[in-house]
Amino acid sequence: MSRRIKRMNPKPRSRDERDDARPFKARSAKKAGPRPGAKPGAKSPRFAAERAERRPPKAALEKAALEKPVPAKPVEALLPTKVQTVKVTADENNMRVDRFLEARFPGLSFSHIQRVVRKGELRVDGKRVDSKDRLEEGQSVRIPPLKLDTPKAAGELSEGAQKTLAALKEMTIYEDDDVLVLNKPAGLAVQGGSGMTRHIDQMLEVMRDSKGQKPRLVHRIDRETSGCLLIAKTRFAASHLTGAFRSRSARKTYWALVPGLPKPKQGRISTFLAKEESEDDTIMRIAQHGDEGASHAVTYYAVVETAGNKLTWVSLKPVTGRTHQLRAHMEHIGHPIVGDPKYFNIENWQLPGGLQNRLHLLARRIVIPHPRGGVIDATAPLPPHMQQSWNLLGLDASRFDPIENAPEE
């Protein structure tokens, strides 16, 4: 295939910015992993070799059990006890201030991060900043002394806390001693914001262990997006999983419903994105290389099935993890995601009868190296409103997902 999707802004591009939708060549479906409808937690032949390679032989495990283990370096030892200044790296470019601190010091609580930023104890190039401000590569960040929150005394959970714990258990699709994967419902925020009283980060307070450790967020998905949300239950796991996301070792697959039929049916979207704020809203706009706050974003997409050429089920693989990346990219190529209140702007388009006007975007699957070896491979089912749409449109959720064949970069 040689057809390319035209850019909305025909300005010259740098070498870094590739064609908006370069087709990727699909391999045989026989070599692909499990069908999307496979049971969550089922082992994937696609990653069997990788798991086998990471799994230590039985003899080595028996020998290690007889030897004295080397304790992992505690996070407390890594926390600065006096003021220090660090440089923002290339991987941290365009990262929010609060997420920068979370990535550098996984043991910190959200409230402590907000406190040091609000009081002006953290400075960027000598200036006060807000938690939501974005950092740029090379900037100097003054970090004050930090400490972990004092563990709360263990006690019986209140009735409200018990209900919260039950709700988290109901969402759980994978769990072990280090890692938790939730099937986050659409409409529930991952982290708090203005006027937000209930969100995943707040709900995790009920899961503090005997040492006072609370499970930690290691990535996020939008409030109206449902599906796989990865959480670290220990500081050890948080450090390793955060590193895996920064090194792009995590493989994420999303499902979406869009109007029309994207052409070509499989492609690569490569643009720069920058935040655009107004009094009423904040969106990500397509930017040019060198624009203030612009970050490179890459997404692979593949058509899975169509419904009369009016609506199309697409599978998406983000290589980068920019804010609203998938939503902005699909709008950029003329196929915004159905029910998207920010990016769906097709005039006179009518939602087919029976479909709910809600964001049709699912974080379908996440595959990431486990902190202690092996691979975490979790899959989330369609949320109720998307399942209803799939039923009405006659889409088969067990079809082979061609995004399996997309490159990793």
C-alpha positions, 0 to 999 in steps of 0.5 A, spaced: 500 500 500 502 506 498 496 511 499 498 516 505 493 520 509 494 527 507 496 532 513 491 537 515 497 542 515 501 542 509 507 545 512 514 542 511 516 537 517 522 535 520 525 528 519 523 526 526 516 527 523 514 521 519 508 520 514 501 521 518 499 514 516 504 509 513 501 502 512 504 497 516 505 490 513 501 485 516 504 478 518 500 471 517 494 471 523 496 464 524 503 467 528 499 472 532 497 471 539 490 470 542 484 472 539 481 478 543 475 474 546 480 470 549 479 469 557 482 474 561 489 471 564 490 466 559 497 465 556 499 468 550 503 464 545 505 470 542 509 471 548 510 464 550 518 464 548 519 471 552 516 468 558 520 462 558 526 466 557 525 470 563 523 464 567 529 462 571 530 454 571 528 450 577 535 448 579 537 456 579 530 457 584 532 451 589 539 454 589 537 461 590 532 459 596 538 456 600 542 463 599 541 469 603 537 474 599 540 481 598 535 486 600 532 491 595 535 498 597 529 501 600 526 507 597 527 511 603 534 511 602 533 514 595 529 520 598 533 526 598 534 528 605 537 535 603 535 540 598 538 537 591 537 540 584 536 535 578 536 536 570 530 534 566 532 528 562 529 527 554 525 521 557 522 526 562 520 532 557 513 534 557 512 530 563 507 534 568 511 536 575 507 531 579 508 525 575 515 527 574 516 527 582 512 520 582 516 517 577 523 519 580 520 517 587 515 512 587 514 512 595 511 519 595 504 520 596 499 524 592 498 529 597 505 530 599 507 532 592 501 537 592 504 540 598 511 541 596 509 544 590 503 548 592 508 551 598 513 553 592 518 548 595 519 545 589 522 550 583 523 549 576 529 554 573 528 558 580 521 559 579 514 557 582 510 552 578 504 548 578 503 541 579 500 540 572 505 545 569 510 541 563 517 540 564 522 541 558 529 537 557 534 540 560 531 544 566 533 545 573 528 542 578 530 544 585 527 538 590 526 539 597 527 534 602 522 529 602 519 523 606 514 518 606 507 519 609 507 516 616 503 509 616 496 509 619 495 505 625 492 498 622 484 497 624 478 495 622 475 498 616 469 502 616 463 500 612 464 505 607 471 503 606 469 495 606 464 497 600 470 501 597 475 495 597 469 490 595 468 495 589 476 494 587 475 487 588 470 487 583 474 491 578 480 486 579 482 482 573 489 480 575 493 480 582 499 478 585 503 480 591 506 486 587 501 488 581 494 489 581 490 490 574 483 493 574 478 494 569 476 501 570 469 503 569 468 509 564 466 515 568 471 514 574 477 518 574 484 515 575 486 521 579 483 527 583 482 534 580 478 540 582 471 538 585 473 530 584 471 526 590 471 519 588 477 516 584 481 510 583 487 513 587 483 515 593 480 508 593 486 505 594 487 508 601 483 502 603 489 497 601 494 500 605 498 494 608 501 492 615 507 497 613 502 503 611 504 502 604 499 504 599 498 501 592 501 506 587 498 508 580 504 507 575 500 510 569 493 513 567 487 512 562 482 518 561 476 518 565 471 516 560 476 511 557 474 504 560 479 498 561 486 496 563 489 500 569 496 497 572 497 499 579 503 497 583 502 494 590 509 495 593 515 500 592 519 495 589 514 494 583 512 501 582 520 503 581 520 497 576 513 498 572 515 506 572 521 504 568 518 499 564 513 505 561 519 510 561 523 505 556 516 503 552 517 496 554 509 496 555 505 494 550 498 497 550 492 495 545 486 500 545 479 498 541 475 504 539 469 505 534 469 511 529 465 513 523 467 512 516 472 507 514 479 509 515 484 508 509 489 505 508 486 500 513 492 499 517 497 505 518 502 509 522 500 516 525 506 521 527 505 528 529 507 533 534 502 534 539 501 541 544 496 543 549 491 548 548 488 551 553 481 556 553 477 558 559 472 552 558 476 546 556 483 544 555 485 539 548 491 537 545 492 540 538 496 538 532 503 542 532 509 543 528 516 540 531 519 546 535 513 549 537 512 551 544 510 545 549 510 540 542 511 533 543 512 527 538 506 522 538 506 515 534 500 511 534 499 505 530 492 503 528 488 497 524 481 496 522 478 490 525 471 490 522 466 495 519 458 496 520 456 498 513 462 502 512 458 507 516 462 505 523 468 502 524 471 498 529 479 500 530 484 497 534 490 502 536 497 501 539 500 507 542 507 507 541 508 514 546 503 516 551 501 523 550 495 526 553 489 524 549 493 522 544 489 516 541 483 521 541 487 527 538 490 522 532 483 519 530 480 526 529 486 528 526 485 523 520 478 524 520 475 519 524 474 521 531 472 516 536 464 516 537 462 519 543 468 523 544 466 530 547 472 534 546 474 531 539 468 529 535 466 535 531 463 532 524 457 536 522 450 534 521 453 527 523 447 522 527 449 517 532 445 511 529 439 509 533 440 504 540 448 507 541 449 511 547 453 517 546 459 515 550 466 515 549 467 508 545 474 507 547 477 501 551 484 500 554 483 493 551 490 489 553 496 491 557 503 486 556 509 488 560 515 485 564 513 483 571 518 486 576 520 479 578 520 476 571 515 473 566 510 477 563 503 480 565 498 480 560 491 482 562 485 483 557 479 487 559 472 486 556 468 491 553 464 496 557 456 495 557 455 501 553 460 498 548 458 491 548 451 494 546 454 497 540 457 491 538 451 487 539 447 492 535 452 493 529 453 485 529 461 486 531 464 479 533 469 481 539 472 474 538 475 476 531 483 476 530 486 483 532 490 485 526 494 490 531 498 484 533 502 485 527 504 492 528 511 494 530 513 496 537 516 503 535 
